[in-house]
């Protein structure tokens, strides 16, 4: 179940230990990937049809085993334990708030208004713009959210954007649904 906008992730890893020295050949491979935008963390996401241009920060798993979401509703969070936008396979997941009682509208407030074919532009930390096209926009009850599908590490590369949606349940303090947008790399 999703609480807030985080998702209970399958086999959620704990934060990795401090990195060890990387051999020079790996450094060269990372530099080549950065030149292509392949596997490089995202820094910004733009939804031109909605007028959205927001920072993306790397997030992990919170204390409940769910995907963390940035505290600042104007930012979005990329699930750093999964594929990065531009990777050769799998789902790169970016989550953001729809709104907040104190901070107001979130970065993904109008995510449900995206249409099939709309562009999604991700700027990587290396400064490379990657363009995706929306292929689906779905509202899914949190109780039936296909978490394994959303966080897939294999299959065709795609971008998955997630926020809350549907009716707000005052008793639980949460929305009942999630808005899930899938976008494929533009060719």
Secondary structure, 3 states (H helix, E strand, C coil): CCECCECECCCCCCCCCCCCCCCHHHHHHHHHHHHHCCCCCEEEEEEHHHCEEEEEEEECECCCCEECCCCCCCCEEEECCCCCCCCCCCEEEEEECCEECCCEECCCCCHHHCCCCCEEEEEECCCCEEEEEEEEEEEEEHHHCCHHHHCCCCCCCEEEEEEEEEEEECCCCEEEEEEEEEEEECC
